[in-house]
């Protein structure tokens, strides 16, 4: 047995090495080498993160205004991971502005629109990216902190001992059970979009023996923006004859439940072959987590004359212009039918919930029951029939039914920002 193996097997809990004499086969030796290399890599990674943490603590990446702002306790703070969440926060901050209530907005995106917003009562500051930004938040001083970031006190973002109340603002109509585990456990309040989210969070609390947090009937604040845009540019619902070529928005989600991951480009190819115009709008996260897939998709359709890829941060323009949506389990299907009341065709397959909150409770996922009510379902064996199913859906709009389902599913449609601002004002009034 080698000296290396004897040392590795003989390390005691206090660092003292006891000689151990035992046979070590080559396979086990290889495993131990990999194990040691893993420990070494972890140590290097931890040292790197510690360096960034120290940089964050001494403020090397922060300006004078940021250090001054964070040194002083604040009443109300918003934290944003990036500019793509501005449409979620904007209606709330706009309502607070009308109420004359001041707030501070920290962002990890130096291009966040909030940094250029013209509000009298809002102070927006760039926090810095990565671990240094989280380190600052972990020692934040505030009464109320609002964020869309889940898994507080689970990952890098910890509860600050100097913050009285943490609020999670949900920014999707989907079931809370489709978040990654422990998404809401350590928040004090959650601003929910509908009753289904409240039911799921209560079930998770009961399953984990957690105290009941405050659940607020808020709604979806970004629906305020979409609804206002839609009212300013109304478009009449029309029926398409067999010879017309509609414009289809194909908007896949990212990850294992996305239609590109499950079916590849076959659905898009089938629609193009039928002469339909396509606006392809992948989820922004696909360009981060599925870069190879997106590169293949863009290369395949690079010369397609009747397909364009939409990367506009604002989805409203695309949803306003097209006739129908083809998607998967993405929350955009509810945005499309609830706000624009246009038909949806859903490439349906059982939702894969591994690693998500749904694993820890024994109840169905809200979307699964709602899909047949708001969309035409297409199964995996029906991809070649997709153009016919699209034409059929265009001929049978169900505006009244969709309105009724929306009112059952979403709190305070079109005015959620005002409601959220009032709820935050009430929190600040409490001792």
C-alpha positions in Angstrom: 0.0 0.0 0.0 1.3 3.4 -0.9 2.2 6.1 1.6 -0.3 8.4 -0.1 -3.1 5.8 0.5 -2.1 5.2 4.1 -2.1 9.0 4.8 -5.5 9.5 3.1 -7.2 6.7 5.0 -5.6 7.6 8.3 -6.5 11.2 8.7 -8.3 11.7 12.0 -10.9 14.3 12.9 -8.3 16.6 14.5 -5.8 16.3 11.7 -3.6 13.6 13.4 -2.5 10.8 11.1 -2.9 7.2 12.3 -1.2 4.5 10.2 -3.7 2.2 8.7 -2.5 -1.1 7.2 -5.0 -2.6 4.7 -5.1 -3.8 1.1 -6.2 -1.1 -1.4 -7.2 -2.3 -4.9 -6.4 -0.1 -7.9 -10.1 0.8 -8.5 -10.5 2.1 -5.0 -7.2 4.0 -5.3 -8.4 5.8 -8.4 -11.6 6.8 -6.6 -9.6 8.2 -3.7 -7.5 10.2 -6.1 -10.6 11.7 -7.7 -12.0 12.3 -4.2 -8.9 14.2 -3.2 -8.9 16.2 -6.4 -12.5 17.1 -5.8 -11.6 18.4 -2.3 -8.8 20.4 -3.8 -11.1 21.9 -6.5 -13.6 22.8 -3.8 -11.0 24.5 -1.7 -9.8 26.6 -4.6 -13.3 27.6 -5.5 -14.1 28.5 -1.9 -10.9 30.5 -1.7 -11.9 32.4 -4.8 -15.3 33.1 -3.4 -13.8 34.3 -0.1 -11.7 36.7 -2.1 -14.8 38.2 -3.8 -16.5 38.3 -0.4 -13.7 40.3 1.1 -13.7 42.6 -1.9 -17.4 43.1 -1.4 -16.9 43.9 2.3 -14.3 46.5 1.8 -16.3 48.0 -1.1 -13.7 47.8 -3.8 -16.4 47.4 -6.5 -18.8 49.9 -4.9 -18.9 53.6 -5.3 -19.1 56.2 -2.6 -22.8 56.6 -3.0 -23.4 52.9 -2.6 -21.4 52.6 0.5 -23.1 55.6 2.0 -26.6 54.3 1.2 -25.9 50.9 2.6 -24.5 52.3 5.8 -27.7 54.0 6.6 -30.9 52.0 7.6 -33.6 52.2 5.0 -37.3 51.8 5.3 -38.1 50.1 2.0 -35.7 48.3 -0.3 -36.1 46.5 -3.6 -33.5 44.1 -4.9 -33.3 43.1 -8.5 -31.1 40.4 -10.1 -31.3 42.2 -13.5 -33.0 44.6 -15.8 -35.4 42.0 -17.1 -37.3 42.2 -13.8 -37.9 46.0 -14.1 -41.3 45.4 -15.6 -42.2 43.5 -12.4 -41.0 46.2 -10.0 -42.0 49.3 -12.1 -45.8 49.2 -11.4 -45.2 48.9 -7.7 -42.6 51.7 -7.6 -44.8 53.9 -9.8 -47.7 53.5 -7.4 -45.4 54.2 -4.4 -44.3 57.4 -6.2 -47.9 58.6 -6.4 -48.2 57.9 -2.7 -45.1 59.9 -2.0 -43.3 56.9 -0.4 -39.6 56.7 -0.8 -37.7 53.5 -1.6 -34.2 52.3 -2.4 -33.5 50.0 -5.4 -30.4 47.8 -5.6 -29.6 46.0 -8.8 -27.0 43.5 -9.9 -27.3 44.8 -13.5 -25.4 47.9 -14.5 -27.8 48.3 -17.4 -31.0 48.0 -15.3 -33.5 50.6 -16.6 -34.2 51.5 -13.0 -30.8 53.3 -12.9 -32.2 55.8 -15.4 -35.7 56.0 -14.2 -37.1 59.4 -13.5 -38.7 59.0 -10.1 -38.5 61.6 -7.3 -38.9 59.1 -4.4 -36.7 56.3 -5.8 -33.0 55.9 -5.3 -31.5 53.3 -7.6 -28.0 52.0 -7.2 -25.8 49.4 -8.9 -24.8 46.8 -6.3 -22.3 44.8 -8.3 -22.5 41.3 -9.7 -21.9 37.9 -8.1 -20.8 37.2 -4.6 -19.7 40.7 -3.8 -23.3 42.0 -4.4 -24.8 39.2 -2.3 -22.3 40.0 0.5 -23.6 43.5 0.7 -27.2 42.4 0.8 -26.4 39.9 3.5 -25.5 42.8 5.9 -28.3 45.2 4.6 -30.0 47.5 7.0 -33.7 47.9 6.3 -37.2 47.4 7.6 -38.7 45.8 4.5 -36.9 44.2 1.6 -38.8 43.1 -1.6 -37.3 40.8 -4.2 -38.2 38.3 -6.9 -35.2 36.1 -6.1 -36.3 32.8 -4.5 -34.4 30.6 -2.1 -33.5 33.3 0.5 -31.2 31.9 3.1 -30.7 28.7 1.0 -28.1 29.8 -1.5 -25.7 32.8 -1.5 -28.4 35.3 -0.5 -28.8 35.2 3.2 -31.2 36.9 5.6 -29.5 40.0 7.1 -29.8 40.3 10.9 -30.5 44.0 10.3 -33.7 43.4 8.1 -37.0 43.1 9.9 -39.2 41.7 7.0 -38.5 40.0 3.8 -41.1 39.9 1.0 -41.0 37.7 -2.1 -42.9 39.2 -5.1 -44.0 36.3 -7.3 -43.6 37.2 -11.0 -45.3 34.3 -12.8 -48.9 32.9 -12.8 -47.6 29.3 -12.5 -47.9 27.0 -9.5 -45.5 27.6 -6.6 -44.8 23.9 -6.7 -42.7 24.4 -9.9 -40.1 26.4 -8.1 -36.9 24.8 -7.0 -37.0 23.5 -3.4 -37.2 25.8 -0.4 -38.0 28.8 -2.7 -40.2 30.6 -0.2 -39.5 28.9 3.2 -37.5 31.8 4.7 -39.5 34.8 3.6 -41.8 36.5 6.0 -44.4 37.4 3.3 -45.1 36.3 -0.2 -47.1 38.4 -2.7 -49.0 35.7 -4.6 -50.6 36.0 -8.0 -53.5 33.6 -7.3 -55.2 31.3 -4.8 -53.4 28.3 -6.3 -50.0 29.6 -5.1 -51.3 30.3 -1.7 -52.7 26.7 -1.4 -49.3 25.3 -2.5 -47.2 27.4 -0.1 -49.5 26.4 2.8 -49.1 22.7 1.8 -45.3 23.1 1.8 -45.4 24.7 5.2 -47.4 21.9 6.6 -45.2 19.2 5.0 -42.1 20.8 6.5 -43.5 21.9 9.9 -42.9 25.6 9.1 -44.7 28.5 10.7 -47.3 30.1 8.5 -46.0 33.1 6.7 -48.1 36.1 5.5 -49.6 35.4 2.1 -50.9 38.4 0.2 -53.5 38.6 -2.5 -51.4 40.8 -4.8 -51.6 39.6 -8.4 -49.1 39.9 -11.3 -47.6 43.4 -11.4 -46.1 43.0 -14.9 -49.7 42.3 -16.2 -50.3 46.0 -15.5 -47.8 46.9 -18.2 -49.0 44.3 -20.7 -52.6 45.3 -20.2 -51.9 49.0 -20.6 -49.9 48.4 -23.8 -52.7 46.2 -25.2 -55.4 48.8 -24.5 -53.3 51.5 -26.3 -52.9 49.3 -29.4 -56.1 47.2 -29.6 -56.4 44.6 -32.3 -59.6 43.0 -33.3 -59.8 39.2 -33.1 -60.2 37.8 -36.6 -60.9 34.4 -38.1 -58.6 32.9 -40.7 -59.7 31.2 -43.8 -58.1 28.1 -45.1 -55.9 30.0 -47.5 -54.6 32.6 -45.2 -51.1 32.4 -43.6 -51.3 33.4 -39.9 -48.3 34.6 -37.8 -47.4 32.2 -35.0 -45.4 33.0 -31.9 -43.4 30.0 -30.9 -42.2 30.7 -27.3 -40.5 27.7 -25.6 -39.5 27.7 -22.0 -35.9 26.6 -21.1 -34.8 23.4 -19.5 -36.1 19.8 -19.7 -39.8 20.9 -20.0 -39.2 23.1 -23.0 -40.4 22.1 -26.4 -37.0 22.6 -28.0 -35.5 20.2 -25.5 -38.2 17.6 -26.0 -39.0 17.8 -29.7 -36.1 19.7 -31.3 -37.1 21.9 -34.2 -39.7 19.5 -35.6 -42.7 21.7 -34.6 -41.2 24.8 -36.1 -40.3 23.0 -39.3 -43.9 21.7 -39.6 -45.4 25.2 -39.3 -42.9 26.6 -41.8 -43.7 23.8 -44.3 -47.4 24.8 -44.1 -46.5 28.4 -45.1 -47.0 30.0 -41.7 -45.0 32.9 -40.5 -43.0 32.3 -37.3 -41.8 34.6 -34.6 -39.5 32.5 -32.4 -39.0 33.9 -29.0 -36.9 31.5 -26.8 -36.7 32.1 -23.1 -33.9 34.4 -22.2 -32.4 31.8 -19.9 -31.9 29.5 -22.9 -29.1 31.7 -24.1 -27.4 31.2 -20.7 -28.1 27.6 -19.9 -28.6 26.1 -23.3 -26.1 27.9 -25.5 -25.3 24.9 -27.7 -29.0 24.2 -28.4 -29.7 27.8 -29.2 -26.7 27.9 -31.6 -28.0 24.9 -33.5 -31.5 26.4 -33.7 -30.2 29.7 -35.0 -28.0 28.1 -37.6 -30.8 25.8 -38.8 -33.2 28.7 -39.5 -30.6 31.4 -40.4 -31.8 31.5 -44.0 -35.6 31.0 -43.3 -37.4 33.9 -44.9 -40.6 33.5 -43.0 -39.0 33.1 -39.5 -37.6 35.8 -37.2 -36.0 35.4 -33.8 -37.3 37.9 -31.3 -34.9 38.9 -28.5 -36.7 42.0 -27.4 -36.7 42.3 -23.6 -40.3 43.3 -23.8 -42.5 40.4 -25.0 -45.6 42.7 -25.4 -44.8 43.7 -28.9 -44.6 40.2 -30.2 -47.7 39.0 -28.4 -49.6 42.0 -29.7 -48.7 41.4 -33.3 -49.2 37.6 -33.7 -52.3 35.5 -34.2 -51.6 32.5 -32.0 -49.1 31.1 -29.5 -47.4 27.7 -29.7 -45.6 26.9 -26.4 -45.1 24.3 -23.7 -45.4 24.7 -19.9 -44.0 28.2 -20.0 -45.9 30.9 -18.1 -46.2 32.9 -21.3 -49.3 30.8 -22.3 -51.2 32.5 -19.5 -49.8 35.9 -20.3 -51.0 35.4 -23.9 -54.5 34.2 -23.3 -55.2 36.2 -20.1 -54.0 39.6 -21.4 -54.5 39.3 -25.2 -57.2 36.6 -25.2 -55.8 34.9 -28.3 -55.7 31.1 -28.9 -52.9 29.0 -27.5 -51.7 25.6 -28.8 -49.7 23.7 -26.2 -47.2 20.9 -26.9 -48.2 18.9 -23.9 -46.2 16.3 -22.0 -46.2 15.4 -18.3 -44.3 18.0 -16.3 -41.0 16.8 -14.9 -40.9 18.0 -11.3 -37.7 16.5 -10.1 -35.8 18.8 -7.7 -38.9 21.1 -7.5 -41.2 21.9 -4.6 -43.8 19.5 -6.0 -41.8 16.5 -4.9 -42.5 17.3 -1.2 -46.3 17.5 -1.3 -49.0 15.1 -2.4 -51.1 17.3 -4.6 -51.6 18.0 -8.3 -49.9 20.9 -10.1 -52.3 23.8 -11.0 -51.3 24.1 -14.6 -52.1 20.5 -15.4 -55.7 21.0 -14.6 -55.9 24.3 -16.3 -54.2 23.5 -19.6 -57.2 21.9 -21.3 -59.3 24.9 -20.4 -57.0 27.5 -22.0 -55.3 25.7 -24.8 -55.5 23.2 -27.6 -53.3 20.3 -26.5 -51.0 18.6 -28.9 -49.4 15.2 -27.9 -46.0 14.0 -28.9 -47.3 11.9 -31.8 -49.3 14.8 -33.3 -46.4 17.1 -34.3 -47.1 16.6 -38.0 -50.7 17.6 -37.4 -49.7 20.8 -35.7 -50.6 23.2 -38.7 -54.1 21.7 -38.9 -54.6 22.1 -35.1 -53.3 25.7 -35.3 -55.9 26.5 -38.0 -58.6 24.8 -36.0 -57.7 26.9 -32.9 -57.8 30.1 -34.9 -61.4 29.3 -36.0 -62.7 28.9 -32.5 -61.7 31.8 -30.2 -63.1 31.6 -26.7 -62.7 35.1 -25.3 -65.5 35.0 -22.8 -64.3 31.7 -21.3 -60.8 32.9 -21.1 -61.9 36.1 -19.3 -63.8 34.0 -16.7 -60.8 31.7 -16.1 -58.5 34.6 -15.8 -60.7 36.3 -13.1 -60.7 33.0 -11.2 -56.9 32.6 -11.4 -55.3 36.0 -11.0 -55.8 38.6 -8.3 -56.3 42.2 -9.1 -55.8 42.0 -12.9 -54.5 45.3 -14.3 -54.0 47.0 -10.9 -51.6 44.7 -9.0 -49.0 47.4 -8.8 -51.3 49.6 -6.8 -52.3 46.8 -4.5 -48.7 45.8 -3.9 -47.8 49.4 -3.0 -50.7 49.6 -0.5 -49.7 46.3 1.0 -46.1 47.5 1.5 -47.3 50.8 2.9 -49.3 48.9 5.5 -46.2 46.9 6.4 -44.3 50.1 7.0 -47.0 51.5 9.2 -46.7 48.5 11.6 -44.3 48.8 14.5 
